[in-house]
Amino acid sequence: MTMKNKKSKIIPFLLMMALCGTIGYFIGKAGSQAGKDLPDGVALMWALAFIPVFFLVIGFHEAGHAVAGVWQNFDFRMYVVGPFMWDKEQEGWKFKWNKNVNTAGGMVICMPTGTENLKKRFSVYAAGGPVASLVLAGLCYAFYLLVPSMIGFLFLLIAFFSLLIFGVTIIPFHMGGFTSDGGRILNLLRGGEAALFEVLTLKIISQSAGGLRPSLLDWNELNQASKLGQKLNSPFAVYIKSFFHQSAWDKGNLETAEEYLQAYVDESESIPDGIRGMVWLDAAFFYAMAKKDLGKAKEYWSQFKPSAIIPKAQVFATEAAILVLEDKKEANSKIEMALDQLSNMIDRGAAIALKDKLLLLKNSVM
């Protein structure tokens, strides 16, 4: 990692720590003063209600994103609040336990459909969460004023936390591979190269999610997005390398695919821990399936950590490719499991390419 990259990560981190410290100081000071004036029992009620209120506030914020996404004709695929996850599969919505600490706060996945007017549509989607938080804060504060009782103080707690979430998410910042809602909105609305990079990235994701297989992605747009990402020092530039890798492999150009894969691996530290497993999964599958290199495949596979947000089809496919090299009889069952899960992949273009590879694997063990 270059000194420039280190500074680009350290400075936002220090600024965010300073901001959180300042907010924490004033919250603590206000809370200490308010605690002296609270009726008996309210402080205890707040302590007991803290975790449920936290999940409620986060859930409402994420629901705001989901509603805005559906309004903009996005494909609503996943909803996460703390340890609870709802995932949209072929059979419908399925509940799962979220064991990923990095997404425990909350997350919504809505995939853009179509490429028209992405700048405006994604701005609305990004704004949905903060707007929902602000609305909840206002409603709950109004209930607190109207209901002067213990229940009223519960509404006050919800209003306080919802306003806090609004403030934190609307402030433009980037840290740990994630950009705040305010940061995404600012990038899109201020125009220029930052907005162009966001729109190009969204267009590529939208096309792939819509069923355009990797080999058909526009390399001119990929190159433009890659150059802009590097110029802007955007953490999202690393994902363009993944698209390059998948596209080159789908075209049958293994040498180029390996080059982009290694660049993807080299920059994996900029990817949040919760989804970094995809890097090791992609690498393990490529070296097992395309290069027939069992040693490298198992080296990368050993670094992979399962996550509920990583498609099962890709996990089973990687296991199958490794088992084929080991002459294990279990390979066939893993191939069938992967084929069964293809319809649940969010990235339909990648699913088309993966199906072809799985069929090749199946033929090789017959």
C-alpha positions, 0 to 999 in steps of 0.5 A: 500500500502506498503512502498516499493510500495510507493517508487517504484512509487515516485522515478520514478515520481520524476526522470521523473519530474526532466527529464521533468524539465530539458528538459523544461528548455533547450527548454524554453531557446532555444525557447527564443533565437530563438524567437529573431531571427525569422522573423515577424509572425512566432511566431504567426503562431507557436502559432496558429499551436501548437495544430494541430501540436501536434495532427499531431505529436502524430498521426504519432507516433501512426501510426508508432505503428499501421504499425509495429503491422500490419507488425508483424501480430497483430490485429489492433483494436483501434487508438486514437489521442487526442479527436478522436478515431477509433474503429474496430468493426464487421461492420468495423472501427467506429469513436467515440469521446474520452472523456478519459483524460488519453488516450487523448495523443494518443494510439494504440491497436494491439493485438498479434495473435499467440504466436510464437516469441512474444519477437521479434514481440512486440519489433518491435511493440513497436519501431514503434512509436519512429522510426516513430517520428524520421523519421518525424522529419528528413523529416520535418527538411529537408523540412525546409532547402529546403523551406526557407519561412513561410511554412518552419518554420512550418515544423521546428515546426513539426520537433521539436515536433516530435524529442521531442516525440521521446526522451520522448518515447524512454527513458525507464521509468514507471509512472502512470501504463504505461511503455514507448516504450523504457522501453518495448523494454529494458525489452524484449531485455535485457532478463532475468526475465523481458523479460520472464514476458513480454513474458508470459503476452503477450502470455496470452493476445494473447491466450485470444484475440484469442478466448481461453476461461478463463477456458482453460488458463494455470494456470502454466503460470499464476502462473509463470507470477504472481510470476515474476510480484511480484518479479519484482514489475511490475505494470502489475502483477495486470492484471494477477489477473484479468485473474485468477479471470475470469478463476476460475469463468469460471471453476465454482470455485466461492470462488477462483474467489472471492479471486482473484477479491478482490486481483485485487480490492486491487491493483486497484490503480496501474491501470491507471485511464482510464481503472480502470473502468474495475476493478469496472465493473468486481466486480459489475458483479461478485457480481450481477451474481455469488453471487447474492449480490445486495448491493455489486454489486451496491457499485462497480457499483457506482464507475464505470466510462464509457470509450470508451475503455471499451467494451459495452458488459460488461457494458450492461451485468453488468447492466442486472445482477443488473436489474435481482436482482431488478426484473426490466423488463428492464433486457431483453433489456440490455441482448439483447444489451450485446449479440449484442455487444459481437462480438465487444469485443477485448478479444474473449475468454472473450466474449465466457465466457460472452455469456454463462453467458448472456444466463443464465441470459436470461433464469432466466428472462423468 
